[in-house]
Amino acid sequence: DVKVTQSSRYLVKRTGEKVFLECVQDMDHENMFWYRQDPGLGLRLIYFSYDVKMKEKGDIPEGYSVSREKKERFSLILESASTNQTSMYLCASSPPQGPSETQYFGPGTRLLVL
Amino acid sequence: AQSVTQLDSQVPVFEEAPVELRCNYSSSVSVYLFWYVQYPNQGLQLLLKYLSGSTLVKGINGFEAEFNKSQTSFHLRKPSVHISDTAEYFCAVSVAGSARQLTFGSGTQLTVLP
């Protein structure tokens, strides 16, 4: 079974802090994704990566950056956390065959920025 | 660009009753369609997907969905729900040739009542 793990289930940070969210997958998937989930808005894509050191902006990249130094690991960085970044963050991975592929999700990190 | 509309944000239903969760999409090109489920405090997992061929797709846990190209719909159905089906359900679309893969709807919270 594919396993996608996220470093924390819950995080509490203060405004202005630098925040790192880590995601690791164990199925050698090329594609990895970071989403933000908010009530009534569904999942919105922040960034995705289709290869090591490659990244593409999604729909809401402002205030975020990403890093993919190894194939299995994809990090989301909040350079200076703000209260409007309080949300659930979901990581996903998928094989490289394209848009018909299933995405496999981690359990999510619930981030509260005070 | 593609978009997904889930018309009902909340659907309460009694146990053993049938349920239909509605999903409409818009796209100017061919699409792939997905339903994902999120149980409380978990990440998303795939229920079913339509890629091509038969318009009736069967998924896990007794769910099925029908692709209707003329109505641009992909409604999810189950003939008899259980308490354990209580979860949030997301419809998603992807477009052939697109690297970013999925665009999600806003979600439908299905609550099964005893």
Chai-1 contact restraints between the chains, C-beta under 6 A:
chainA,res_idxA,chainB,res_idxB,connection_type,confidence,min_distance_angstrom,max_distance_angstrom,comment,restraint_id
A,G40,B,S106,contact,1.0,0.0,6.0,A-B,restraint_1
A,L41,B,S106,contact,1.0,0.0,6.0,A-B,restraint_2
A,G42,B,F104,contact,1.0,0.0,6.0,A-B,restraint_3
A,G42,B,G105,contact,1.0,0.0,6.0,A-B,restraint_4
A,G42,B,S106,contact,1.0,0.0,6.0,A-B,restraint_5
A,G42,B,G107,contact,1.0,0.0,6.0,A-B,restraint_6
A,L43,B,F104,contact,1.0,0.0,6.0,A-B,restraint_7
A,L90,B,G43,contact,1.0,0.0,6.0,A-B,restraint_8
A,P99,B,Y32,contact,1.0,0.0,6.0,A-B,restraint_9
A,P99,B,S94,contact,1.0,0.0,6.0,A-B,restraint_10
A,P99,B,S98,contact,1.0,0.0,6.0,A-B,restraint_11
A,P99,B,Q101,contact,1.0,0.0,6.0,A-B,restraint_12
A,S100,B,Y32,contact,1.0,0.0,6.0,A-B,restraint_13
A,S100,B,L51,contact,1.0,0.0,6.0,A-B,restraint_14
A,T102,B,L46,contact,1.0,0.0,6.0,A-B,restraint_15
A,F105,B,G43,contact,1.0,0.0,6.0,A-B,restraint_16
A,F105,B,L44,contact,1.0,0.0,6.0,A-B,restraint_17
A,G106,B,G43,contact,1.0,0.0,6.0,A-B,restraint_18
A,P107,B,Q42,contact,1.0,0.0,6.0,A-B,restraint_19
A,P107,B,G43,contact,1.0,0.0,6.0,A-B,restraint_20
A,G108,B,G43,contact,1.0,0.0,6.0,A-B,restraint_21
